[in-house]
Amino acid sequence: MDTKTAARDEFGLSFEFFPPKSEEMEAQLWEAVGELSAWQPGFVTVTYGAGGSTREPTLAAVRRMIDDASLSTAAHLTCVDASKDEVRAVVDEYRAAGVRRIVALRGDPTTGIGTTYTPHPAGFTDTSELVRMLVEYGDIDVSVSAYPEKHPESPDMAADIDTLKRKADAGAHRALSQFFFDNDVFERYLEGVHKAGIKIPVLPGIMPIQNLTQLKRFAKRCGASVPEFLDRRFEGLDDKPEQRAEVAADVAAEQIEDLMRRGLKDFHIYTMNRSPLVGAVLEQLGRKRADAKVVAAA
């Protein structure tokens, strides 16, 4: 597929990274950050483990993305297993580090995805309360999550959209969606969102496929579907890494192109802390690239 003729440089772009857990992963992260900064994202996000389990690594990564990579960086923040005062202390620490963007999330229970969430006795009951607190600071840009195929714990799509509406009504500025691969599903979701009177933009989450088998396992835990056409696209490529990477870039670029034809203009890409595939997707889309930055591992 050749989409370079589209010269689609006008679309908004953001990336998600996660804090490294080893020296090798640390080097991989900062190589990816340096390379992907050349695509001039509007902002990037850094994830936060269940119950704040990656609080310090997240803060360290965020600081370096702001200070060394000069990226507008949103830190994820959850309210699992934390009192309101503890959450505010984290926010104050973020703000002291120069953070003015936060992705507000309820967070997964520390007992694992699929188990029941129980609010901390002195904590926030849900994400909308967390959003309201963040908005009160007056200088924080707040993103929240959205689920085109509903959150695994939501009883139905109507309840899921109602949850998003509460977050929007609390003052969230935008929603970043869970990844999906069927654009018809996302379009129907947006119709439901708009019908509910939700005005904030919902950015489609795009997951370039690094490994289809691993993706299927991850998608199952997240409640995201993996259409059969992806099996056909990747069939026979298990031992052909170069061809597999080309197909993966094609799939993601085609998805974004189709979403742009449907009127979407901003995209949130899940990088998995790797730059080559994401870069290949953006090259196909004709996005202009600046010089990469060197961000050495700490």
C-alpha positions in Angstrom: 0.0 0.0 0.0 1.3 3.5 -0.9 -0.4 6.2 1.1 2.4 8.8 0.8 0.4 10.6 -1.9 -2.1 11.5 0.8 0.6 13.7 2.4 -1.5 13.7 5.6 0.7 16.0 7.7 -2.3 17.8 9.2 -3.4 15.1 11.6 -2.8 15.3 15.3 -0.6 12.7 16.9 0.2 11.4 20.4 2.2 8.4 21.7 1.9 6.2 24.7 5.0 4.8 26.5 5.4 2.8 29.6 8.1 2.9 32.3 11.0 0.4 31.9 11.5 -2.5 34.2 15.1 -3.4 33.3 18.3 -1.8 32.0 17.7 -3.3 28.6 14.1 -1.9 28.5 15.4 1.4 29.7 17.7 1.7 26.7 14.9 0.6 24.4 12.5 3.2 25.8 14.9 6.2 25.4 15.9 5.1 21.9 12.2 5.0 21.0 11.5 8.3 22.6 14.4 9.9 20.7 13.3 8.5 17.4 9.6 9.1 17.8 10.1 12.7 19.0 11.1 13.4 15.3 7.5 12.9 14.3 6.5 15.9 16.5 3.7 14.5 18.6 1.4 17.0 20.2 1.9 15.2 23.5 3.0 11.8 24.8 1.8 9.8 27.8 3.5 7.5 30.3 1.5 4.7 32.0 1.2 4.1 35.7 1.0 0.6 37.3 -1.9 -0.8 39.2 -2.0 0.7 42.7 0.7 3.1 41.8 3.2 0.2 41.4 5.3 2.2 38.9 5.0 5.6 40.6 8.7 6.3 40.8 9.6 4.9 37.4 6.7 6.8 35.9 7.8 10.1 37.5 11.4 9.5 36.5 10.4 8.8 32.8 8.1 11.8 32.7 10.8 14.2 34.1 13.2 13.1 31.4 10.7 13.3 28.6 10.0 16.9 29.6 13.5 18.0 30.5 15.7 16.0 28.0 13.3 15.3 25.1 11.3 18.5 25.4 8.0 16.6 24.9 4.7 17.7 26.3 4.1 14.8 28.6 1.0 13.5 30.3 1.5 11.2 33.3 -1.1 8.5 33.9 -2.7 8.7 37.4 -4.9 6.1 39.1 -6.8 6.1 42.3 -6.6 2.4 43.1 -5.6 1.6 46.7 -4.9 5.3 47.5 -6.5 7.9 49.7 -7.5 11.3 48.2 -4.5 12.8 50.1 -2.1 10.3 48.7 -3.4 10.9 45.2 -3.1 14.7 45.7 0.5 14.2 46.9 1.3 12.4 43.6 -0.3 15.3 41.6 1.7 17.8 43.5 4.9 15.8 42.8 4.0 15.7 39.1 3.4 19.5 39.0 6.7 20.2 40.7 8.3 18.2 37.9 6.6 20.4 35.3 3.7 18.1 34.4 0.6 19.9 33.2 -1.0 17.0 31.5 -2.5 14.0 33.3 -4.4 10.9 32.1 -6.9 10.2 34.8 -7.8 6.6 35.3 -9.6 4.5 37.9 -7.0 1.8 37.4 -7.1 -1.9 37.5 -7.5 -3.6 40.9 -4.2 -4.8 42.3 -5.7 -8.3 42.4 -5.7 -8.3 38.6 -7.9 -7.5 35.6 -11.3 -9.2 35.9 -11.5 -8.9 39.7 -13.8 -6.5 41.5 -12.7 -2.9 42.0 -13.3 -1.6 45.6 -12.6 2.1 46.2 -10.2 3.0 49.0 -12.2 4.0 52.1 -10.7 7.5 52.0 -10.2 7.6 48.3 -12.1 8.6 45.1 -15.1 6.4 44.3 -14.6 6.7 40.6 -12.7 8.5 37.8 -15.1 11.3 37.5 -14.3 12.4 41.1 -10.6 12.2 40.3 -11.1 14.4 37.2 -13.1 16.9 39.2 -10.2 17.2 41.7 -7.6 17.6 38.9 -9.7 20.3 37.1 -9.8 22.3 40.4 -6.1 22.9 40.0 -6.9 25.2 37.1 -3.7 24.5 35.1 -3.9 20.7 34.3 -5.0 19.3 31.0 -7.0 16.1 31.7 -7.4 13.1 29.4 -9.5 10.1 30.3 -10.1 6.6 28.8 -12.8 5.4 26.4 -13.7 1.9 25.4 -15.2 1.4 21.9 -16.0 -2.2 22.8 -16.9 -1.3 26.4 -14.8 -1.8 29.5 -14.7 -5.5 30.6 -16.5 -4.6 33.8 -19.3 -2.5 32.2 -22.6 -4.4 32.0 -23.4 -3.0 28.5 -22.4 -0.2 26.2 -25.0 2.3 27.5 -23.5 2.0 31.0 -20.0 2.4 29.6 -20.9 5.5 27.7 -22.7 6.9 30.8 -19.3 6.5 32.6 -17.6 8.5 29.9 -20.3 11.2 30.2 -19.7 11.6 33.9 -15.9 12.0 33.2 -16.6 14.6 30.5 -19.1 16.4 32.7 -16.5 16.5 35.4 -14.3 18.5 33.1 -12.1 16.1 31.2 -10.6 17.7 28.0 -10.5 14.6 25.8 -10.7 10.8 25.9 -8.1 8.4 24.6 -9.6 5.2 23.3 -8.6 1.6 23.9 -7.1 0.1 20.7 -9.5 -1.4 18.2 -9.1 -2.8 14.6 -12.7 -2.5 13.2 -13.4 1.1 12.3 -17.1 0.4 11.9 -17.1 -0.5 15.6 -15.4 2.8 16.5 -17.8 4.8 14.3 -20.8 3.2 16.0 -19.3 4.0 19.3 -18.8 7.7 18.4 -22.5 7.8 17.3 -23.5 6.6 20.8 -21.1 9.1 22.4 -22.5 12.0 20.5 -26.1 10.9 21.1 -25.4 10.9 24.8 -24.4 14.6 24.5 -20.7 14.1 25.1 -18.8 16.9 23.5 -15.2 16.2 24.2 -13.1 14.6 21.4 -12.4 10.9 21.6 -9.1 10.1 20.1 -8.9 6.6 18.4 -6.2 4.4 20.0 -4.1 2.7 17.3 -2.0 -0.4 18.1 0.5 -1.3 15.4 0.8 -5.0 15.6 4.3 -6.1 16.8 3.3 -9.7 17.5 -0.2 -11.0 16.6 -0.2 -13.9 19.0 0.8 -11.7 22.0 -1.7 -9.1 20.9 -4.6 -11.6 21.0 -3.7 -12.5 24.5 -3.5 -8.9 25.6 -6.7 -8.0 23.7 -8.6 -10.7 25.5 -7.7 -9.3 28.9 -8.7 -5.8 27.7 -12.0 -6.7 26.1 -10.9 -5.7 22.7 -11.7 -7.9 19.6 -9.2 -9.0 17.0 -11.0 -9.5 13.6 -10.4 -12.6 11.5 -9.0 -10.5 8.6 -5.9 -9.9 10.6 -5.2 -13.7 10.7 -5.4 -13.7 6.9 -3.1 -10.6 6.5 -0.4 -12.2 8.7 -0.9 -15.8 7.5 2.4 -17.6 6.7 4.6 -14.7 8.1 5.6 -16.2 11.4 9.2 -16.8 10.2 9.4 -13.8 7.9 10.0 -10.8 10.2 10.6 -8.2 7.5 7.4 -9.1 5.6 5.5 -9.3 8.9 6.7 -5.8 9.7 5.6 -4.5 6.3 2.1 -6.0 6.7 1.8 -4.5 10.2 2.7 -1.1 8.9 0.2 -1.5 6.1 -2.6 -2.5 8.5 -2.1 0.4 10.9 -1.6 3.0 8.1 -4.7 1.7 6.3 -6.7 2.0 9.5 -5.7 5.6 10.1 -6.3 6.5 6.5 -9.8 5.1 6.7 -10.5 6.9 10.0 -9.3 10.2 8.4 -11.8 9.6 5.5 -14.5 9.3 8.2 -13.6 12.7 9.6 -11.1 11.8 12.4 -8.1 14.1 12.7 -6.3 13.1 15.9 -4.7 9.7 16.7 -3.2 8.1 19.9 -0.6 5.5 19.0 0.4 2.7 21.5 4.1 2.4 20.8 5.0 -0.5 23.1 8.3 1.5 23.6 9.4 0.6 20.1 10.0 3.0 17.2 10.6 1.1 13.9 7.1 0.0 13.3 5.5 3.2 14.4 7.9 5.2 12.2 7.1 3.0 9.2 3.4 3.7 9.7 3.9 7.4 9.8 6.2 7.3 6.7 3.4 5.6 4.8 1.0 8.3 5.9 3.4 11.0 4.5 4.0 12.7 7.8 7.0 15.0 7.8 9.8 14.0 10.1 12.2 16.3 11.9 15.7 15.3 13.2 15.6 12.6 15.8 16.9 13.5 19.3 19.4 11.6 21.3 18.0 10.7 24.7 20.6 8.5 26.5 19.5 5.9 29.0 20.0 7.0 32.6 
